[in-house]
Amino acid sequence: MSDNKQAQLIPEEELPPPETASAPPLPSNASIQAALGVFEQYMRDEGFSINTIKAFASDIRLLGKYLGIGQAVGEIGQNNLEDFLKWLLYERGVPCSNKSYARRVTTLKVFFGWLQKANVLPINPAANVVQISVRSPLPVVPKEAELAKAELAAQAIRRGNEQQKPDARPYLLLSLLLQTGIKKGEAMTMVPNHIDRTNPQEPMLFVRYANPRWRYKERKLPLQPEWLDVLDEYLAQYQPTDTLFTCTARNLEYILRDVGDEAGLDRGLLSFENLRWASALRDWHNDVEPDDIRQKLGLSKITWRETKSKLEKLTKQQESGAES
């Protein structure tokens, strides 16, 4: 990847800490229940996703169930939190997976960290609670031969036949994901003017975020010049007036599924997540600088550690398969 074509985060920066109010939003003797209500509003104001808000709130209610929902937050110490976590694992009588456990530790750290930063508490009792890092299993990444079949199938759909009119959308989507490795949510928010065609020989995609909380993920990614021809065909066929893709996210998933079916691939092999990994793995095999791959994917340096480890393991897995 040349210097003027490499992916760049725009800009590279950490999330800003939440602003500290001039006065605490509630007293230290406020109950868990009272603090939770203010915490939920804080999460909404900060742009937390709906699923995260629901999960964090559920975890704090569980803490309230254990300590008593009327327990004052200022009287909760590290020992109380560690006893709560032991209860979740061994005494509650309900299975607690490693993933759920890790999320609940995160919830405690975020909740009590917020209380400290908001000057409700002088210290964060969850600061030294041990966090368990849960590594997800290796993804199933399409092999290059399978990707070649998928691209041929998408090209056939693009050309059309006697029964079906030409449709550029499947190939546009497939090739976009393989080139850029963008996420489904990022694809859904693309608009035509996010594609910089100033230099047709070096077009660029600007990945943008409306929510200021995620601005650090913004980046620009190189596109292949010939992809612009597919884009022009698609624009003429669909004439989008707002976002580039005029259908729902679910429909985009169906498009990838249908391409996979046409190519004779296993159902579900062509997914946004799998193609994101395929894009990263291609770069990895082509000796692209690891930090360039990280920036292309829009990952923090912390998240990149696990991603890099998986790319290394996937490479060994493929090499082992090729030798057998």
C-alpha positions as CSV (number, residue, x, y, z in Angstrom):
1,M,0.0,0.0,0.0
2,S,1.7,3.3,-1.1
3,D,2.1,6.2,1.2
4,N,-0.6,8.3,-0.6
5,K,-3.1,5.5,-0.7
6,Q,-2.9,4.1,2.9
7,A,-5.9,4.2,5.1
8,Q,-5.9,7.1,7.7
9,L,-7.9,7.7,10.8
10,I,-9.2,11.2,10.8
11,P,-8.0,12.1,13.4
12,E,-6.2,9.6,15.8
13,E,-7.4,10.6,19.3
14,E,-8.8,9.2,22.5
15,L,-12.4,9.6,23.5
16,P,-12.8,12.8,25.6
17,P,-13.6,12.1,29.3
18,P,-17.1,13.0,30.4
19,E,-17.3,16.6,31.6
20,T,-17.3,17.1,35.4
21,A,-20.3,19.0,36.5
22,S,-19.8,22.0,38.9
23,A,-21.9,20.2,41.5
24,P,-22.5,16.4,41.9
25,P,-25.7,15.2,40.2
26,L,-26.7,13.4,43.4
27,P,-25.3,12.9,46.9
28,S,-23.1,10.1,48.0
29,N,-25.9,8.7,50.2
30,A,-28.1,8.3,47.1
31,S,-29.4,4.8,46.6
32,I,-28.3,2.5,43.7
33,Q,-31.8,2.9,42.3
34,A,-31.6,6.7,42.3
35,A,-28.0,6.7,40.9
36,L,-29.1,4.3,38.1
37,G,-31.7,6.8,36.9
38,V,-29.1,9.5,36.5
39,F,-26.6,7.1,35.0
40,E,-29.1,6.1,32.3
41,Q,-29.5,9.7,31.4
42,Y,-25.8,10.2,31.3
43,M,-25.4,7.2,28.9
44,R,-28.1,8.6,26.6
45,D,-26.4,12.0,26.6
46,E,-23.0,10.4,25.8
47,G,-24.5,8.5,22.8
48,F,-24.3,5.0,24.3
49,S,-26.1,2.5,22.1
50,I,-29.6,1.4,23.2
51,N,-28.3,-2.2,23.7
52,T,-25.4,-1.0,25.9
53,I,-27.7,1.1,28.0
54,K,-30.1,-1.8,28.5
55,A,-27.3,-4.2,29.4
56,F,-25.5,-1.8,31.8
57,A,-28.8,-0.9,33.5
58,S,-29.7,-4.6,33.9
59,D,-26.3,-5.2,35.4
60,I,-26.7,-2.4,38.0
61,R,-30.2,-3.6,38.9
62,L,-28.6,-7.0,39.5
63,L,-26.1,-5.3,41.8
64,G,-29.1,-3.7,43.6
65,K,-30.7,-7.1,43.9
66,Y,-27.6,-8.4,45.7
67,L,-26.8,-5.4,47.9
68,G,-30.3,-4.0,48.2
69,I,-31.7,-1.5,45.7
70,G,-31.7,1.1,48.5
71,Q,-28.0,0.7,49.3
72,A,-26.2,4.0,49.3
73,V,-23.6,4.1,46.5
74,G,-21.2,5.9,48.9
75,E,-21.1,2.9,51.2
76,I,-20.1,0.4,48.5
77,G,-16.5,-0.8,48.6
78,Q,-14.3,-3.0,46.5
79,N,-15.0,-6.0,48.7
80,N,-18.7,-5.6,48.2
81,L,-18.2,-5.6,44.4
82,E,-15.9,-8.7,44.5
83,D,-18.5,-10.5,46.7
84,F,-21.2,-9.6,44.1
85,L,-19.1,-11.1,41.3
86,K,-18.5,-14.3,43.3
87,W,-22.2,-14.5,43.9
88,L,-22.8,-14.2,40.1
89,L,-20.4,-17.0,39.4
90,Y,-21.0,-19.5,42.2
91,E,-24.0,-18.7,44.3
92,R,-26.8,-17.2,42.2
93,G,-27.8,-20.5,40.7
94,V,-28.0,-19.0,37.2
95,P,-25.2,-19.7,34.6
96,C,-22.8,-16.7,34.1
97,S,-20.7,-17.1,31.0
98,N,-17.2,-15.6,30.8
99,K,-18.5,-13.1,28.4
100,S,-21.4,-12.0,30.7
101,Y,-19.0,-11.8,33.6
102,A,-16.5,-9.7,31.7
103,R,-19.3,-7.3,30.6
104,R,-20.6,-7.0,34.2
105,V,-17.1,-6.1,35.4
106,T,-17.0,-3.4,32.7
107,T,-20.4,-2.1,33.8
108,L,-19.2,-1.7,37.4
109,K,-16.1,0.1,36.2
110,V,-18.1,2.5,34.0
111,F,-20.8,3.1,36.6
112,F,-18.5,3.8,39.5
113,G,-16.0,5.6,37.3
114,W,-18.8,7.9,36.3
115,L,-19.8,8.5,39.9
116,Q,-16.2,9.4,40.8
117,K,-15.8,11.8,37.8
118,A,-19.1,13.4,38.6
119,N,-17.8,14.0,42.2
120,V,-20.4,11.8,43.8
121,L,-17.7,9.5,45.1
122,P,-14.1,10.4,46.1
123,I,-12.7,7.1,44.8
124,N,-13.8,4.4,42.3
125,P,-14.4,1.2,44.3
126,A,-14.4,-0.8,41.0
127,A,-11.0,0.5,39.8
128,N,-9.0,-2.5,41.1
129,V,-11.6,-5.2,40.4
130,V,-10.0,-7.8,38.2
131,Q,-11.3,-7.7,34.6
132,I,-11.4,-11.0,32.7
133,S,-10.5,-10.7,29.0
134,V,-12.7,-13.0,27.0
135,R,-11.4,-13.9,23.6
136,S,-14.0,-14.8,21.0
137,P,-13.3,-17.8,18.7
138,L,-11.5,-17.4,15.4
139,P,-13.8,-16.2,12.7
140,V,-14.6,-18.3,9.6
141,V,-12.9,-16.4,6.8
142,P,-13.7,-17.2,3.1
143,K,-10.8,-18.7,1.3
144,E,-9.4,-16.9,-1.8
145,A,-10.9,-19.6,-4.1
146,E,-14.3,-19.0,-2.5
147,L,-14.0,-15.3,-2.8
148,A,-13.1,-15.7,-6.5
149,K,-16.3,-17.8,-7.0
150,A,-18.3,-15.1,-5.2
151,E,-16.9,-12.3,-7.4
152,L,-17.7,-14.3,-10.5
153,A,-21.3,-14.8,-9.3
154,A,-21.7,-11.1,-8.5
155,Q,-20.3,-10.2,-11.9
156,A,-22.8,-12.5,-13.6
157,I,-25.6,-10.7,-11.7
158,R,-24.1,-7.4,-12.7
159,R,-24.3,-8.4,-16.4
160,G,-27.8,-9.9,-16.2
161,N,-29.3,-12.4,-18.5
162,E,-32.5,-13.2,-20.4
163,Q,-34.5,-13.7,-17.2
164,Q,-32.9,-11.0,-15.1
165,K,-32.0,-7.4,-15.9
166,P,-28.4,-6.2,-15.0
167,D,-27.9,-5.4,-11.3
168,A,-24.7,-3.8,-10.2
169,R,-25.6,-3.7,-6.5
170,P,-24.3,-7.2,-5.4
171,Y,-20.9,-6.7,-7.0
172,L,-20.7,-3.1,-5.8
173,L,-21.3,-4.2,-2.2
174,L,-19.1,-7.3,-2.3
175,S,-16.1,-5.5,-3.9
176,L,-16.5,-2.5,-1.5
177,L,-16.4,-4.7,1.6
178,L,-13.3,-6.6,0.3
179,Q,-11.5,-3.4,-0.5
180,T,-12.3,-1.4,2.6
181,G,-13.3,-3.9,5.4
182,I,-16.0,-1.4,6.6
183,K,-18.7,-2.5,9.0
184,K,-22.4,-3.0,8.1
185,G,-23.3,0.2,10.0
186,E,-20.7,2.2,8.2
187,A,-22.0,0.9,4.8
188,M,-25.5,1.9,5.7
189,T,-24.6,5.5,6.5
190,M,-22.5,6.0,3.3
191,V,-23.7,8.8,1.0
192,P,-22.4,9.3,-2.6
193,N,-20.4,12.4,-1.7
194,H,-18.4,10.4,0.8
195,I,-16.6,9.1,-2.2
196,D,-13.8,11.4,-3.4
197,R,-13.4,11.2,-7.1
198,T,-11.1,14.3,-7.4
199,N,-8.4,12.0,-8.8
200,P,-10.2,9.2,-10.7
201,Q,-7.0,7.1,-10.5
202,E,-6.9,7.3,-6.7
203,P,-10.5,7.5,-5.5
204,M,-11.0,7.5,-1.7
205,L,-13.9,6.6,0.6
206,F,-14.5,8.9,3.6
207,V,-16.0,6.9,6.5
208,R,-17.9,9.4,8.7
209,Y,-19.8,9.3,11.9
210,A,-22.6,11.7,12.9
211,N,-22.2,11.0,16.6
212,P,-19.3,13.0,18.1
213,R,-18.6,10.1,20.4
214,W,-17.3,8.0,17.5
215,R,-15.5,10.7,15.5
216,Y,-12.2,9.1,16.3
217,K,-13.2,6.2,14.0
218,E,-13.5,8.4,11.0
219,R,-11.0,7.6,8.3
220,K,-10.3,7.7,4.5
221,L,-9.8,4.5,2.6
222,P,-8.4,3.9,-0.9
223,L,-10.7,2.4,-3.6
224,Q,-9.7,0.7,-6.9
225,P,-10.3,3.1,-9.9
226,E,-12.4,0.4,-11.7
227,W,-14.8,0.4,-8.8
228,L,-16.0,3.8,-9.9
229,D,-17.4,2.2,-13.1
230,V,-19.5,-0.2,-11.0
231,L,-20.6,2.7,-8.8
232,D,-21.8,4.7,-11.9
233,E,-23.8,1.7,-13.1
234,Y,-25.4,1.3,-9.7
235,L,-26.2,5.1,-9.4
236,A,-27.9,4.9,-12.8
237,Q,-29.9,1.8,-11.8
238,Y,-31.0,2.9,-8.3
239,Q,-30.7,6.7,-8.3
240,P,-30.3,7.0,-4.5
241,T,-31.4,10.3,-3.1
242,D,-29.9,10.0,0.4
243,T,-27.7,7.2,1.5
244,L,-25.8,5.1,-1.1
245,F,-27.7,1.9,-0.3
246,T,-31.4,2.4,-0.6
247,C,-32.5,-0.8,1.2
248,T,-32.3,-1.9,4.8
249,A,-29.3,-3.5,6.5
250,R,-31.2,-6.9,6.5
251,N,-31.6,-6.6,2.7
252,L,-27.9,-6.1,2.3
253,E,-27.3,-9.3,4.2
254,Y,-29.7,-11.1,1.9
255,I,-27.8,-9.8,-1.1
256,L,-24.6,-11.3,0.2
257,R,-26.4,-14.5,1.0
258,D,-27.8,-14.7,-2.5
259,V,-24.4,-14.1,-4.0
260,G,-23.0,-16.9,-1.9
261,D,-25.9,-19.2,-3.0
262,E,-25.2,-18.4,-6.6
263,A,-21.5,-19.2,-6.1
264,G,-22.3,-22.5,-4.3
265,L,-20.8,-21.4,-1.0
266,D,-21.9,-22.4,2.5
267,R,-24.9,-20.4,3.7
268,G,-23.7,-17.5,5.8
269,L,-20.1,-17.6,4.7
270,L,-20.5,-14.2,2.9
271,S,-21.4,-11.9,5.8
272,F,-20.2,-8.4,6.6
273,E,-18.1,-9.7,9.5
274,N,-16.5,-12.5,7.5
275,L,-15.7,-10.2,4.6
276,R,-14.2,-7.6,6.9
277,W,-11.9,-10.3,8.2
278,A,-11.1,-11.4,4.6
279,S,-10.2,-7.9,3.7
280,A,-7.8,-7.6,6.7
281,L,-6.3,-11.0,6.0
282,R,-5.6,-10.1,2.4
283,D,-3.7,-7.0,3.6
284,W,-1.9,-9.1,6.2
285,H,-0.8,-11.6,3.6
286,N,0.3,-8.7,1.3
287,D,2.6,-7.4,4.1
288,V,0.7,-4.2,4.7
289,E,2.0,-2.5,7.8
290,P,0.1,-3.7,10.8
291,D,-0.8,-0.2,11.9
292,D,-2.1,0.6,8.5
293,I,-4.5,-2.3,8.8
294,R,-5.5,-1.2,12.2
295,Q,-6.3,2.3,10.9
296,K,-8.1,0.9,7.9
297,L,-10.4,-1.1,10.2
298,G,-10.9,1.9,12.5
299,L,-9.7,0.0,15.6
300,S,-8.1,1.4,18.8
301,K,-4.7,0.1,19.7
302,I,-6.2,-1.9,22.5
303,T,-8.7,-3.7,20.3
304,W,-6.1,-4.2,17.6
305,R,-4.1,-6.5,19.9
306,E,-6.7,-9.2,19.8
307,T,-7.4,-8.6,16.1
308,K,-3.6,-8.9,15.3
309,S,-3.4,-12.1,17.3
310,K,-6.3,-13.6,15.3
311,L,-4.8,-12.6,12.0
312,E,-1.6,-14.4,13.0
313,K,-3.5,-17.5,14.0
314,L,-5.7,-17.5,10.9
315,T,-2.5,-17.3,8.8
316,K,-1.0,-20.3,10.6
317,Q,-4.3,-22.1,10.2
318,Q,-4.4,-21.5,6.5
319,E,-0.7,-22.5,6.0
320,S,-1.3,-25.7,8.0
321,G,-4.3,-26.5,5.8
322,A,-2.4,-25.9,2.6
323,E,0.4,-28.3,3.8
324,S,-2.0,-31.1,4.7
